[in-house]
Amino acid sequence: MIKIADKKECCGCEGCVQSCPQHCITMKSDDEGFLYPEINYDACTNCSRCEKVCPVANYTEPKSHQKAFVVQHKDTEVVKQSASGGAFTVFADYVLSQGGVVFGAAYTAELEVQHTLIDRAEDLYKLRCSKYVQSRIGDSYKKAKEFLKEGRMVCFAGTPCQIYGLHMFLNRKEYPNLITVDFACHGVPSPKVWRRYLDWLKEKGESDLISYRFRDKRKGYQYTTFVAKYSDGAEYVISDADNDRDFMKDSFFRDVVSRPSCYDCVFKSVNHISDITLFDCWHNEELTTGKDFVDGATTVILHTDKALGLQNEIEERAKICEVNLEKAVELDGVCLVYSKLPFPKRKEYFQDLDNLTVEQMQKKYFANTGSNPVKEMIKTALRKIGLFDLMRNRIAKHRMKGL
């Protein structure tokens, strides 16, 4: 049976739950709001299936092809709705056009984040754009396997650990009708922190909170802009363009609220088990020698022969330019190859979360963040030209595997 001696040993993929033939494993939330497996020992038969599917315990670095492109969907509306260049929609559209299904992270009616099945192109908007919260997989691995056995195409998108978990759940069997998509992951934030933040937003508004976007582009693609919308048309907008501070934004980007496994992630490598890896391409002009990718571009790494076989489909649906992989990773894909360092007061932060208001939390932990507007403007300018991340990228380049 699976035993979690250290919380860093569990990424929360729920593969163990879905694989248990006795149905004796459930996911229970800890004090930080992250889910971990809990076993009914009376029902357990010690079949070890849960141990065999664990992606963290069984991780071995895969060998992969690596061909990199800068991609932008040809539909400008898709690009506007997407976090970067709409590359995920390129692959999802293709799978749906073949009568397939697509799995990815979507909001529920309560704005929780969970993996959802889409079988119509008009519903793809639900899966677009980043959600800075850990998505519940639920029974998505099981459902995906059922479709695969029926012979239908499946596109499954998730974090690198979720995709590795899917492959373990499938016993590493190669399905020609499965396309897996992951991305350069910053870390998955606590659903508890997200819920606390949503409750605070609801209190601020005079009507129902109906939607939230972590990567709105109204201030420009180069800025991080969070937008909450209410049923009366009111909005709560937080943006780097205005040097705004926000509890969720600061908690995420200062690396306070990620899952423990994220701070020592075993999946950090340019070699992925997925077919396709995506990440923001902030330096598209430098990578593509001045080609125009207005409103956002995505770096796409194709890892497998199956993915390379989709290159023609990409070219039909998107603007595409092949680029140097090592340079693309060095400039924009640093999250592929190294884990973030945890916030020094992370433990204290979570202890206070149940007792302090959002305003008190913001004041206590992030009061000095962005307090100097000039400093923030300089930081933003340095980010644009790549100097802000220079030392970080040097570390990443040193740790790159397989290049």
C-alpha positions as CSV (number, residue, x, y, z in Angstrom):
1,M,0.0,0.0,0.0
2,I,1.1,3.5,-0.6
3,K,2.6,5.4,2.3
4,I,3.4,9.1,2.3
5,A,6.3,9.6,4.8
6,D,7.0,13.1,3.5
7,K,4.5,15.3,1.8
8,K,7.1,16.1,-0.9
9,E,6.5,12.5,-2.1
10,C,2.9,13.1,-3.3
11,C,2.0,15.4,-6.2
12,G,-1.8,14.9,-5.7
13,C,-2.5,13.3,-9.1
14,E,-5.1,10.9,-7.7
15,G,-3.7,8.0,-9.8
16,C,-3.6,5.8,-6.7
17,V,-7.3,6.4,-6.0
18,Q,-8.4,5.6,-9.6
19,S,-6.2,2.5,-9.8
20,C,-7.3,0.8,-6.5
21,P,-9.4,-2.2,-7.3
22,Q,-10.9,-2.2,-3.8
23,H,-11.8,1.5,-3.9
24,C,-10.3,1.9,-0.5
25,I,-8.3,5.1,-1.1
26,T,-9.8,8.6,-0.8
27,M,-8.2,12.0,-1.1
28,K,-8.3,14.1,2.1
29,S,-7.3,17.7,2.5
30,D,-4.5,18.7,4.9
31,D,-4.2,22.0,6.9
32,E,-2.8,23.7,3.8
33,G,-5.7,22.6,1.6
34,F,-3.8,20.0,-0.5
35,L,-5.2,16.6,-1.1
36,Y,-3.3,13.4,0.0
37,P,-4.4,9.7,-0.2
38,E,-6.0,8.2,2.9
39,I,-6.3,4.4,3.0
40,N,-9.0,2.2,4.5
41,Y,-6.7,-0.5,5.8
42,D,-9.5,-2.9,6.6
43,A,-10.4,-3.0,2.9
44,C,-6.9,-3.0,1.5
45,T,-5.6,-6.3,0.1
46,N,-2.0,-5.1,-0.3
47,C,-2.1,-5.5,-4.1
48,S,0.5,-2.7,-4.4
49,R,-1.3,-1.2,-7.5
50,C,-1.3,2.2,-5.8
51,E,2.4,2.1,-5.3
52,K,3.1,1.1,-8.9
53,V,1.1,4.0,-10.4
54,C,2.7,6.7,-8.3
55,P,4.5,9.1,-10.7
56,V,6.8,10.5,-8.0
57,A,7.9,7.1,-6.6
58,N,8.4,5.6,-10.0
59,Y,9.8,8.5,-12.0
60,T,12.6,7.9,-14.4
61,E,13.7,10.6,-16.8
62,P,12.3,9.8,-20.3
63,K,14.3,10.2,-23.5
64,S,12.6,12.4,-26.0
65,H,12.9,14.1,-29.3
66,Q,13.0,17.9,-28.9
67,K,12.0,20.2,-31.7
68,A,10.9,23.7,-30.7
69,F,8.6,26.2,-32.4
70,V,7.1,29.5,-31.7
71,V,3.4,29.2,-32.3
72,Q,0.4,31.6,-32.5
73,H,-3.1,30.5,-33.4
74,K,-4.4,32.1,-36.6
75,D,-7.7,33.1,-35.0
76,T,-7.1,36.4,-33.2
77,E,-10.0,35.8,-30.8
78,V,-8.5,32.5,-29.7
79,V,-5.2,34.3,-29.0
80,K,-7.0,37.0,-26.9
81,Q,-8.7,34.3,-24.9
82,S,-5.5,32.3,-24.3
83,A,-2.7,32.9,-21.8
84,S,-0.1,33.2,-24.6
85,G,-0.4,32.2,-28.3
86,G,-3.3,29.7,-28.2
87,A,-1.1,26.7,-29.1
88,F,-3.1,24.3,-26.8
89,T,-6.2,25.1,-28.9
90,V,-4.4,24.2,-32.1
91,F,-3.9,20.6,-30.8
92,A,-7.3,20.4,-29.1
93,D,-9.1,21.6,-32.3
94,Y,-7.4,18.8,-34.3
95,V,-8.4,16.1,-31.8
96,L,-12.0,17.3,-31.8
97,S,-12.1,17.4,-35.6
98,Q,-11.2,13.7,-35.5
99,G,-14.2,12.9,-33.3
100,G,-12.0,12.9,-30.2
101,V,-12.3,14.4,-26.7
102,V,-10.2,16.8,-24.7
103,F,-9.4,16.8,-21.0
104,G,-8.1,19.9,-19.2
105,A,-8.5,22.2,-16.2
106,A,-11.7,24.2,-16.0
107,Y,-13.7,26.2,-13.5
108,T,-16.8,24.8,-11.8
109,A,-19.8,27.0,-11.2
110,E,-18.2,27.8,-7.8
111,L,-14.9,28.7,-9.5
112,E,-13.1,25.6,-8.1
113,V,-10.6,24.1,-10.6
114,Q,-11.0,20.5,-11.8
115,H,-10.3,18.5,-14.9
116,T,-13.1,18.5,-17.3
117,L,-14.0,16.6,-20.5
118,I,-14.8,18.6,-23.6
119,D,-16.2,17.1,-26.8
120,R,-17.3,20.3,-28.7
121,A,-15.1,23.0,-30.1
122,E,-17.4,25.7,-28.8
123,D,-16.6,24.6,-25.2
124,L,-12.8,24.9,-25.5
125,Y,-12.9,28.3,-24.0
126,K,-13.4,26.6,-20.6
127,L,-9.9,25.0,-20.9
128,R,-8.1,28.1,-22.2
129,C,-6.0,30.4,-20.1
130,S,-3.9,29.6,-17.0
131,K,-5.5,28.7,-13.7
132,Y,-3.1,29.2,-10.8
133,V,-4.7,26.6,-8.6
134,Q,-4.1,22.8,-8.4
135,S,-6.7,21.1,-10.6
136,R,-8.5,18.0,-9.2
137,I,-8.1,15.1,-11.6
138,G,-11.0,13.2,-10.1
139,D,-11.8,10.2,-12.4
140,S,-10.3,11.8,-15.6
141,Y,-7.7,9.1,-16.0
142,K,-10.4,6.4,-15.9
143,K,-12.5,8.3,-18.4
144,A,-9.6,8.9,-20.7
145,K,-8.7,5.2,-20.7
146,E,-12.3,4.2,-21.6
147,F,-12.2,6.5,-24.6
148,L,-8.8,5.2,-25.7
149,K,-10.0,1.6,-25.5
150,E,-13.0,2.6,-27.7
151,G,-10.5,3.9,-30.3
152,R,-11.4,7.6,-29.9
153,M,-8.7,10.2,-30.0
154,V,-7.9,11.8,-26.6
155,C,-6.0,15.0,-25.9
156,F,-5.1,15.2,-22.2
157,A,-3.6,18.4,-20.8
158,G,-2.1,18.9,-17.4
159,T,0.9,19.6,-15.3
160,P,4.0,17.4,-15.9
161,C,3.2,15.3,-12.8
162,Q,-0.4,14.9,-13.9
163,I,0.7,13.7,-17.3
164,Y,3.3,11.3,-15.9
165,G,0.6,10.1,-13.5
166,L,-1.7,9.4,-16.5
167,H,1.0,7.3,-18.2
168,M,1.6,5.3,-15.0
169,F,-2.2,4.7,-14.7
170,L,-2.1,3.4,-18.3
171,N,0.7,1.1,-17.3
172,R,3.0,3.0,-19.6
173,K,1.1,1.5,-22.6
174,E,1.5,3.5,-25.8
175,Y,-1.8,4.5,-27.3
176,P,-1.5,5.9,-30.8
177,N,-4.8,7.8,-30.3
178,L,-3.5,9.7,-27.2
179,I,-1.9,13.1,-27.3
180,T,-0.6,14.5,-24.0
181,V,0.2,18.1,-23.4
182,D,1.9,19.6,-20.4
183,F,3.6,22.9,-19.7
184,A,6.5,24.6,-17.8
185,C,5.0,24.6,-14.3
186,H,5.7,27.3,-11.8
187,G,4.0,25.2,-9.0
188,V,0.4,24.4,-8.1
189,P,-1.1,26.7,-5.5
190,S,-3.3,25.7,-2.6
191,P,-7.0,25.3,-3.3
192,K,-7.6,26.5,0.3
193,V,-5.8,29.8,-0.3
194,W,-7.8,30.2,-3.6
195,R,-11.1,29.6,-1.7
196,R,-10.2,32.1,1.0
197,Y,-9.4,34.6,-1.7
198,L,-12.7,33.9,-3.6
199,D,-14.6,34.5,-0.4
200,W,-12.9,37.8,0.1
201,L,-13.7,38.8,-3.5
202,K,-17.3,37.9,-2.9
203,E,-17.4,40.2,0.1
204,K,-16.0,43.1,-1.9
205,G,-18.6,42.9,-4.6
206,E,-22.2,43.9,-4.6
207,S,-23.3,41.0,-6.8
208,D,-22.3,37.4,-7.5
209,L,-18.8,36.6,-8.6
210,I,-19.2,34.9,-12.0
211,S,-15.7,34.5,-13.5
212,Y,-12.0,35.0,-12.9
213,R,-9.0,35.3,-15.3
214,F,-5.4,35.0,-14.2
215,R,-4.0,36.1,-17.6
216,D,-6.2,38.8,-19.0
217,K,-4.6,40.7,-21.9
218,R,-6.3,44.0,-21.6
219,K,-3.1,45.7,-20.3
220,G,-0.9,43.9,-22.8
221,Y,0.5,40.4,-23.1
222,Q,3.7,41.4,-21.3
223,Y,1.9,42.1,-18.1
224,T,0.2,39.8,-15.6
225,T,-3.4,41.0,-15.1
226,F,-5.9,39.3,-12.9
227,V,-9.6,40.1,-13.5
228,A,-12.6,39.1,-11.4
229,K,-16.1,39.7,-12.9
230,Y,-19.4,40.2,-11.1
231,S,-22.9,39.6,-12.3
232,D,-23.7,43.4,-12.3
233,G,-20.8,44.1,-14.7
234,A,-18.4,45.3,-12.1
235,E,-14.8,44.1,-12.2
236,Y,-11.8,43.8,-9.9
237,V,-8.6,44.3,-11.9
238,I,-5.1,43.8,-10.7
239,S,-2.1,44.3,-13.1
240,D,1.6,44.6,-13.2
241,A,1.1,47.4,-15.6
242,D,-0.1,49.5,-12.7
243,N,2.2,48.0,-10.0
244,D,-0.9,46.7,-8.3
245,R,-0.6,44.4,-5.2
246,D,-3.0,41.5,-4.5
247,F,-3.1,38.7,-2.0
248,M,-3.4,35.9,-4.5
249,K,-1.0,37.4,-6.9
250,D,1.7,37.9,-4.2
251,S,1.1,34.5,-2.6
252,F,1.6,32.8,-5.9
253,F,4.5,34.7,-7.4
254,R,6.4,34.9,-4.2
255,D,6.3,31.1,-4.0
256,V,4.4,30.9,-0.7
257,V,1.5,28.6,-1.5
258,S,2.7,25.8,-3.8
259,R,2.3,22.2,-3.0
260,P,5.3,20.8,-1.0
261,S,6.3,18.5,-3.9
262,C,6.7,21.5,-6.1
263,Y,9.7,22.9,-4.2
264,D,11.6,19.7,-5.0
265,C,9.9,18.6,-8.2
266,V,11.3,15.4,-9.7
267,F,9.9,16.3,-13.1
268,K,12.2,19.2,-13.8
269,S,13.8,18.4,-17.1
270,V,13.5,19.3,-20.8
271,N,12.8,15.6,-21.4
272,H,9.1,15.1,-20.8
273,I,7.0,12.0,-21.1
274,S,4.3,14.1,-22.7
275,D,4.0,14.4,-26.5
276,I,4.0,18.2,-26.3
277,T,5.2,20.8,-23.8
278,L,4.1,24.5,-23.8
279,F,5.3,27.7,-22.2
280,D,5.0,31.4,-22.7
281,C,7.3,32.9,-25.3
282,W,8.1,36.4,-24.1
283,H,11.1,36.8,-26.3
284,N,9.5,35.8,-29.6
285,E,11.1,38.7,-31.5
286,E,14.6,37.6,-30.4
287,L,13.9,33.9,-31.1
288,T,12.2,34.5,-34.5
289,T,14.4,37.4,-35.7
290,G,11.7,40.0,-35.5
291,K,8.7,38.1,-36.8
292,D,5.3,39.5,-35.7
293,F,3.5,37.6,-33.0
294,V,1.3,40.4,-31.5
295,D,-0.8,39.6,-28.4
296,G,1.1,36.5,-27.4
297,A,3.1,33.6,-28.5
298,T,3.7,30.1,-27.2
299,T,6.9,28.0,-27.3
300,V,6.0,24.5,-28.3
301,I,8.3,21.5,-27.8
302,L,7.5,18.4,-29.7
303,H,8.9,15.3,-27.8
304,T,7.6,12.3,-29.7
305,D,7.3,10.9,-33.3
306,K,3.5,11.2,-32.8
307,A,3.9,14.9,-32.0
308,L,6.2,15.5,-34.9
309,G,3.6,14.0,-37.1
310,L,1.2,16.8,-36.1
311,Q,3.5,19.5,-37.5
312,N,1.4,19.8,-40.7
313,E,-1.7,20.3,-38.5
314,I,0.0,23.1,-36.6
315,E,0.9,24.8,-39.8
316,E,-2.7,24.7,-41.0
317,R,-4.0,26.3,-37.9
318,A,-1.3,28.6,-36.7
319,K,1.6,30.9,-37.5
320,I,4.7,28.8,-36.8
321,C,8.4,29.3,-36.7
322,E,11.0,26.7,-35.7
323,V,13.5,28.0,-33.1
324,N,16.6,26.9,-31.2
325,L,15.4,24.8,-28.3
326,E,18.2,25.6,-25.9
327,K,17.8,29.3,-26.5
328,A,14.0,29.2,-26.0
329,V,14.4,27.3,-22.7
330,E,17.1,29.6,-21.5
331,L,15.0,32.7,-22.3
332,D,11.6,31.7,-21.2
333,G,11.4,28.1,-20.1
334,V,13.4,28.2,-16.8
335,C,10.5,26.6,-14.9
336,L,11.1,23.5,-17.0
337,V,14.3,22.8,-15.3
338,Y,14.4,24.0,-11.8
339,S,12.0,24.3,-8.8
340,K,11.1,27.5,-7.0
341,L,12.5,28.0,-3.5
342,P,9.9,28.1,-0.8
343,F,9.0,31.4,0.9
344,P,10.9,31.6,4.2
345,K,7.8,32.1,6.3
346,R,5.6,29.6,4.5
347,K,4.7,27.6,7.6
348,E,3.8,30.7,9.5
349,Y,1.7,32.0,6.6
350,F,-0.5,28.9,6.6
351,Q,-0.8,29.0,10.4
352,D,-2.1,32.6,10.1
353,L,-4.4,31.8,7.2
354,D,-7.2,30.6,9.4
355,N,-7.0,33.5,11.9
356,L,-6.2,36.6,10.0
357,T,-8.2,38.5,7.4
358,V,-6.9,38.8,3.8
359,E,-6.0,42.4,4.4
360,Q,-4.0,41.4,7.5
361,M,-2.3,38.6,5.7
362,Q,-1.3,41.0,2.9
363,K,0.0,43.6,5.3
364,K,2.0,41.1,7.4
365,Y,3.6,39.1,4.5
366,F,3.6,41.4,1.5
367,A,3.6,45.0,2.8
368,N,7.0,45.7,1.3
369,T,6.3,44.0,-2.0
370,G,6.2,46.7,-4.7
371,S,6.3,49.5,-2.1
372,N,8.7,51.4,-4.3
373,P,7.1,52.3,-7.7
374,V,10.4,53.3,-9.3
375,K,11.9,50.0,-8.3
376,E,8.9,48.1,-9.8
377,M,9.1,50.1,-13.0
378,I,12.8,49.2,-13.3
379,K,12.1,45.6,-12.6
380,T,9.4,45.5,-15.3
381,A,11.8,47.0,-17.8
382,L,14.5,44.5,-16.9
383,R,12.1,41.7,-17.4
384,K,11.2,42.8,-20.8
385,I,14.9,42.8,-22.0
386,G,15.7,39.6,-20.1
387,L,18.2,40.9,-17.5
388,F,16.0,40.3,-14.5
389,D,16.1,36.6,-15.1
390,L,19.8,36.5,-16.2
391,M,21.2,34.8,-13.1
392,R,18.2,32.5,-12.8
393,N,18.6,31.4,-16.4
394,R,22.3,30.7,-15.9
395,I,21.4,28.3,-13.1
396,A,18.7,26.8,-15.3
397,K,21.1,26.3,-18.2
398,H,23.6,24.6,-15.9
399,R,20.9,22.2,-14.8
400,M,19.4,21.5,-18.2
401,K,19.2,17.8,-19.1
402,G,19.5,16.2,-22.5
403,L,20.6,19.3,-24.4
